[in-house]
Amino acid sequence: MADQINDLLSRLSGKELHVPDLLTLLGDWQTDINPHLDQLRQRVRPMLEASVINNPEKISKVIDYDFALLACLICPNAGWEEIQSFAVFLIWIFVWDDDLDLAEPSIAGTKSEAAAYCRKSAESAQMSLGLSPPEGNIEVKMRSPFPIMDLFDKFASSLVNGTDQVHRQRLFAEIEFYISEVVIEHARQHDRALPNVDEYLQMRMGTSGMLVFLAFSDYMNKMRLPEWIMQADEMTILKNETTKLAMFVNDIYSLQKEIMSGAPQNIVPILLNTSSTTTLAECMDELTTMICDSVQNFEKALCNLDATTREDRTLHNDLHVYADNCRTLVTGLIEWSKKTTRYSLGQYEVRGGGLKIPL
């Protein structure tokens, strides 16, 4: 399998990825930005310096990546308290996942240590959300050995104060799914194993973390969608297609970074390895089709939900607020990815909004 990965890396290295303007593939999906951006940026540094992140290099990296901008692009209509909570969530999920990806010796030097890190983090998150702990682990929150979970605790406290238990249970179910798929992803990275396309998409539905956000998006917009809406088949389609779109965006823009790391857990090399595509151009053509299909599936599901809720004006309006936030999750990720130092893509932009990214 290592030879297969090395072969893929050699096939990609030195090539140039031609990326169209992804916003044009989304139809009339809009971009917007929260008016609290400057205020939030000023809040991030002291928040980090007062947090459990005591590594100056890591703090500097988090600030450079400008998660305040990402939060404000994804949630343009959130209030001040909510956008602060979301920024804390983004920083937590980035640092928590980054520590695992980098295989920090104290938490993830081996597969078993990584699995324990994930399990104990999930238990700590459950406690932070004010939910019943696993049987026999009443004191697990006090015993959590991972300081980064204190940052999740700060995010969770706003949810405890602003949502009901059913809502938080829905959120925790997505956190459990996210963490369980991260365990699988980390094990594959450790073993240098490549999944097929279906296995990869299943894993990334969890590890992207998008479903976690979509479980509390209604809270961010100061509303409460009923559970029958949140559990409807059409709503599942909205959430899944939004997640796939965000995952495709992230994978396209992060390909250069992942090739440099020697760990291509990315849809592009997966397609190159297991589908009929043989060139980067064919991969991008296939991905473009997948993006357009996801947009169509999203709009069709929304149209069906629209008809179901039309008699209830408040619910109808709330549904469209939620759908718009699904859209800005994708458009915001595109805008942020092109501006942040995380990928430094600005230097590769070409006329028309596309990119030519050297690999």
C-alpha positions in Angstrom: 0.0 0.0 0.0 2.9 2.4 0.7 4.1 1.8 -2.8 0.7 2.7 -4.1 0.7 5.9 -2.2 4.2 6.7 -3.3 3.2 6.0 -6.9 0.2 8.4 -6.5 2.4 11.1 -5.0 4.9 10.8 -7.9 2.0 11.0 -10.4 0.8 14.2 -8.8 4.1 15.9 -7.9 5.2 18.6 -10.4 1.7 18.7 -12.0 -0.6 21.8 -12.0 -4.1 21.6 -10.7 -6.5 23.9 -12.7 -9.4 24.8 -10.5 -12.4 26.8 -11.9 -14.1 29.5 -9.8 -16.0 27.2 -7.6 -18.6 29.9 -6.7 -19.8 29.8 -10.3 -20.7 26.1 -9.9 -23.1 26.9 -7.1 -25.6 28.9 -9.1 -27.1 31.8 -7.2 -25.7 30.9 -3.8 -24.7 34.1 -2.1 -21.8 35.3 0.0 -22.1 37.7 2.9 -20.1 38.6 6.0 -21.0 39.2 9.6 -20.7 42.9 10.7 -18.9 41.8 13.9 -15.7 40.7 12.1 -13.4 43.5 13.3 -14.7 43.1 16.9 -14.3 39.3 16.7 -10.7 39.6 15.4 -9.8 41.8 18.4 -11.3 39.2 20.7 -9.5 36.2 19.3 -5.9 36.9 20.5 -6.7 37.6 24.1 -9.1 34.6 24.1 -6.3 32.4 22.8 -3.7 33.8 25.2 -6.0 33.2 28.1 -6.9 29.7 27.0 -5.3 26.3 27.4 -3.2 26.7 24.2 0.1 27.6 25.8 2.2 27.1 22.7 3.1 30.6 21.2 3.7 29.0 17.7 0.3 27.4 17.7 -1.4 30.6 18.9 0.3 32.5 16.1 -0.8 29.9 13.5 -4.4 30.0 14.7 -4.4 33.8 14.5 -2.8 33.8 11.0 -5.5 31.4 9.8 -8.1 34.0 10.7 -10.9 31.8 12.1 -12.8 35.0 12.9 -13.1 35.6 9.2 -14.2 32.1 8.6 -16.9 32.3 11.4 -18.2 35.6 10.0 -18.4 34.3 6.4 -20.2 31.1 7.4 -22.6 32.8 9.8 -23.2 36.3 8.4 -26.4 36.9 10.5 -25.3 35.5 13.9 -25.4 37.9 16.9 -22.3 38.8 18.9 -22.6 36.1 21.6 -23.3 33.4 19.0 -20.4 34.4 16.7 -18.0 34.3 19.6 -19.2 30.8 20.5 -18.7 29.7 16.9 -15.2 31.1 16.7 -14.4 29.1 19.9 -15.8 26.0 18.2 -13.8 26.5 15.1 -10.5 27.0 17.0 -11.3 23.9 19.2 -12.0 21.6 16.3 -8.9 22.8 14.4 -6.5 22.4 17.3 -8.0 19.2 18.5 -7.8 17.6 15.0 -4.4 19.1 14.3 -2.9 17.6 17.5 -4.1 14.2 16.3 -2.9 14.7 12.7 0.5 15.6 13.9 0.6 12.5 16.1 1.6 14.4 19.2 3.5 11.9 21.3 1.6 12.7 24.4 -1.8 11.9 22.9 -1.5 10.0 19.6 1.9 8.4 19.2 0.2 5.0 18.4 -3.2 3.9 17.0 -4.3 2.8 20.5 -3.3 6.1 22.0 -5.2 8.0 19.3 -8.3 5.9 19.9 -8.1 6.6 23.6 -7.7 10.3 22.9 -10.8 10.3 20.8 -12.9 8.2 23.2 -12.0 10.4 26.2 -12.6 13.5 24.2 -16.1 12.3 23.3 -16.8 11.5 27.0 -15.6 15.0 28.0 -17.7 16.6 25.3 -20.8 14.8 26.5 -20.3 16.0 30.1 -19.6 19.6 28.8 -22.9 19.6 27.0 -24.7 18.7 30.2 -25.6 15.2 29.1 -25.5 12.0 31.1 -22.0 10.5 31.2 -21.2 7.0 30.1 -22.0 4.5 32.9 -19.2 4.3 35.5 -17.6 7.6 34.3 -19.3 10.2 36.5 -16.0 12.0 37.2 -14.7 11.8 33.6 -14.9 15.5 33.0 -12.7 16.2 36.0 -10.2 13.5 34.9 -9.9 14.5 31.2 -6.2 14.6 30.5 -6.5 16.8 27.4 -6.5 20.6 28.2 -7.9 21.4 24.7 -11.2 20.1 25.9 -11.5 23.1 28.2 -11.9 25.1 25.0 -14.8 22.8 24.0 -16.2 23.4 27.5 -16.3 27.1 26.8 -18.2 26.6 23.6 -20.5 24.0 25.2 -21.5 26.4 28.0 -23.2 28.7 25.6 -25.2 25.7 24.2 -26.2 24.6 27.7 -27.5 28.1 28.4 -29.2 28.6 25.0 -30.6 25.2 23.9 -32.6 22.3 25.3 -31.4 18.8 26.0 -32.9 17.3 22.8 -31.0 19.8 20.8 -27.7 19.1 22.6 -28.3 15.4 22.2 -28.6 15.9 18.5 -25.4 17.8 18.5 -23.5 15.2 20.6 -24.6 12.4 18.2 -22.8 14.3 15.4 -19.8 14.8 17.6 -19.7 11.1 18.3 -19.9 10.4 14.6 -17.2 12.9 13.8 -14.8 11.5 16.4 -15.5 7.9 15.4 -14.6 8.6 11.8 -11.5 10.5 12.9 -10.3 7.3 14.6 -10.7 5.5 11.2 -8.9 8.3 9.3 -6.0 8.3 11.8 -5.7 4.5 11.6 -5.5 4.7 7.8 -2.9 7.4 7.9 -0.9 5.4 10.4 -1.1 2.3 8.1 -0.7 4.3 4.9 -3.9 2.7 3.6 -6.0 4.2 0.8 -9.8 3.8 0.9 -11.9 3.6 -2.2 -14.2 6.5 -3.2 -17.2 5.2 -1.2 -15.2 4.5 1.9 -13.5 7.9 1.6 -16.8 9.8 1.3 -18.3 7.9 4.3 -15.3 8.8 6.4 -15.2 12.4 5.3 -18.9 12.9 6.0 -17.7 12.6 9.6 -14.2 13.9 9.7 -15.0 17.2 7.9 -16.9 18.3 11.0 -19.6 20.0 8.9 -22.4 17.9 10.3 -21.4 19.0 13.8 -21.9 22.6 12.8 -25.2 21.9 11.0 -26.5 20.4 14.2 -26.3 23.8 16.0 -26.8 26.1 13.0 -30.3 26.9 14.1 -28.9 28.0 17.5 -26.5 30.3 15.7 -29.5 32.0 14.0 -31.5 32.3 17.2 -34.2 29.9 16.2 -35.2 26.3 17.0 -36.2 24.0 14.2 -38.5 21.1 15.4 -37.0 17.6 15.5 -39.4 16.3 12.9 -37.9 18.8 10.4 -34.3 18.0 11.5 -34.9 14.3 11.1 -36.8 14.5 7.8 -35.3 12.7 4.8 -35.1 15.9 2.9 -33.2 17.6 5.7 -30.8 14.7 5.8 -30.2 15.4 2.1 -29.6 19.1 2.8 -27.1 18.3 5.5 -25.3 15.6 3.5 -25.0 17.6 0.2 -23.8 20.6 2.1 -21.2 18.5 3.8 -20.1 16.9 0.5 -19.8 20.3 -1.1 -17.7 21.7 1.8 -15.5 18.6 1.7 -14.9 18.9 -2.0 -13.9 22.5 -1.6 -11.5 21.7 1.2 -10.0 18.8 -0.6 -9.4 20.8 -3.8 -7.8 23.7 -2.0 -5.7 21.6 0.4 -4.3 19.1 -2.2 -0.9 20.9 -2.5 -0.6 20.9 1.3 -1.4 17.2 1.6 1.0 16.2 -1.1 3.7 18.1 0.7 2.9 16.2 3.9 3.1 12.8 2.1 -0.4 11.9 3.4 -2.9 12.2 0.5 -6.2 11.6 2.3 -8.0 13.6 -0.4 -10.7 13.1 -2.9 -8.4 13.9 -5.9 -5.8 11.2 -5.4 -8.6 8.8 -4.4 -10.4 9.4 -7.7 -7.1 9.1 -9.5 -6.4 5.8 -7.8 -9.8 4.1 -7.9 -12.0 5.6 -10.7 -11.8 5.7 -14.4 -10.0 9.1 -14.3 -6.4 9.0 -15.3 -5.4 12.7 -15.4 -5.8 15.7 -13.0 -8.0 17.4 -15.6 -10.3 14.4 -15.7 -10.4 14.4 -11.9 -11.4 18.0 -11.9 -14.1 17.3 -14.5 -15.5 14.5 -12.4 -15.4 16.7 -9.2 -17.1 19.5 -11.1 -19.9 17.1 -12.0 -20.2 15.9 -8.4 -20.4 19.5 -7.2 -23.2 20.4 -9.6 -25.1 17.2 -8.7 -24.9 18.0 -5.0 -26.2 21.5 -5.7 -29.1 20.1 -7.6 -29.9 17.5 -4.9 -29.8 20.2 -2.3 -32.2 22.5 -4.2 -34.6 19.7 -5.0 -34.8 18.6 -1.3 -35.3 22.2 -0.2 -38.1 22.5 -2.7 -39.9 19.5 -1.1 -39.4 20.8 2.4 -40.6 24.2 1.2 -43.9 22.7 0.2 -44.2 20.9 3.5 -43.8 24.0 5.6 -45.6 26.6 3.5 -48.7 26.6 5.8 -46.6 27.6 8.8 -45.1 31.0 8.1 -42.6 31.0 11.0 -41.3 27.5 10.3 -41.2 28.3 6.6 -39.0 31.3 7.2 -36.8 29.5 9.7 -36.3 26.7 7.2 -35.0 29.2 4.6 -32.7 30.8 7.2 -31.2 27.4 7.9 -30.9 26.6 4.1 -29.2 29.9 3.6 -26.7 29.1 6.4 -26.0 25.8 4.6 -25.2 27.8 1.5 -23.0 30.3 3.3 -21.1 27.4 5.0 -20.0 26.4 1.5 -19.5 29.9 0.0 -17.8 31.1 3.2 -15.3 28.2 3.1 -14.5 29.1 -0.5 -13.9 32.7 0.3 -11.9 32.0 3.4 -9.8 29.3 1.7 -8.7 31.7 -1.0 -7.8 34.5 1.6 -6.3 32.6 4.5 -2.6 31.8 5.0 -3.6 28.2 5.6 -3.4 27.5 1.9 -1.9 30.7 0.5 -3.9 30.4 -2.6 -4.0 34.1 -3.6 -0.7 33.7 -5.5 -2.2 31.1 -7.8 -5.4 33.0 -8.8 -5.9 33.6 -12.5 -8.3 35.9 -14.5 -11.9 34.8 -14.1 -11.5 33.7 -10.4 -10.0 30.2 -11.1 -6.7 28.9 -9.7 -3.6 27.2 -11.1 -2.1 25.4 -8.2 1.4 23.8 -8.6 1.7 20.4 -7.0 
